[in-house]
Amino acid sequence: MTIGIIGLGLIGGSMGIDLKRRGFADKVLGVETDKVGAEAALRMGLSDEITSFEDCVKRSDIVIVAVPVGTAVKMLPQALDIFREQPEKKQIVIDTCSTKSKVTQCVRYHPLRGRFVATHPMAGTEYSGPWAAEPNLFDGRACIFADAEDSDPAALATIERLYDTLNMRPIYMNSDQHDVHTAYVSHISHVTSFALALTVLEKEKDEKHIFDLASGGFSSTVRLAKSSADMWVPILSQNRDNVLHVIDTYLSKMQEFRDAIADYDEAKITELIHEANRIKKILR
C-alpha cells in the first residue's frame, strides 16, 4: 500500500509516522510546499519521499489531504480528476478537515465521488508544521465519517481499516450534523481562547507581572490561542453560521455571569456555577 499525504503537518505527519510504523503503509509519499518543512519531514521520517501533488496522487493507493480546509476544497476535485486517468487502480482520497459541509459539496457531483471518504480525526494540539507531528497522536480518539453512504463500500471499508490502525473510534453522521457539533465542542473553544489571549495581552501592556502570576488554569484555558491562523480562518469562515450561533449563546451566558456579579447576586452566581458543574457527568 502506497499512501500519499498532502500536507505533512501535525495531522498528516502524525498519520505518516503511525501508518508506516504499524504496517498499514509500505511507502509514504509526501507533498510539502515549504522547503524547510519538506526537509524536516524527510529527516523526521514522516514520509519516504517528497514529490509534487500530481505525482503523489498518481502513484498513491490512498491520498490523504491534510491541509487547511480552504485549500482542501480545491485539491479534492483535482485528485479525483487525476484518478480518472487510471480507473483500474481504484484509488481513494480522504480529507482530515474540521468542517465537512463545504468539503462534501465540492465533490458532490464528481463522477468518482464514491472514491472520496470524508473524515475528521478528532485529535491534535495547538502546534503546527512537521515539527508538531508525533506518534500515537490518534490513539483512543474519535474519527468522524461524514456522509459515509456516499462513498463506495469498498473505499469506506479500506478507510475504516486505516483509522482502526490508528486506534481511532469511528462515529458516523452527516456533514451538517458534524459542523454543528464541532462548532460547539471545538470551534467555540478556539474563539474564546483567542479572545481571552487578546484580553490578557491588552491588560499586560500596563500590568507587567500578569504573566508571572499565570497558573495552570490560565495556561490550559488560553493554550488554543497558539493555534495557526492559516488553519482557523478558513474553518471559522466555512462554518460561519454555526459558529455565530454558538458565539451568541456564549455571550448570553457571559452576560448572565456579568449581571449576577454586578448585582452582588451570590445566589445567582452559585446557581450558574452549579449548573455548569453538570459537565462533570460528561467529561471526566
Beta strands, then each sheet from edge to edge (+ up, - down):
strand 1: 2-6
strand 2: 27-31
strand 3: 49-50
strand 4: 62-65
strand 5: 92-95
strand 6: 116-121
strand 7: 142-146
strand 8: 169-173
sheet 1: 3+ 2+ 1+ 4+ 5+ 6+ 7- 8-
end
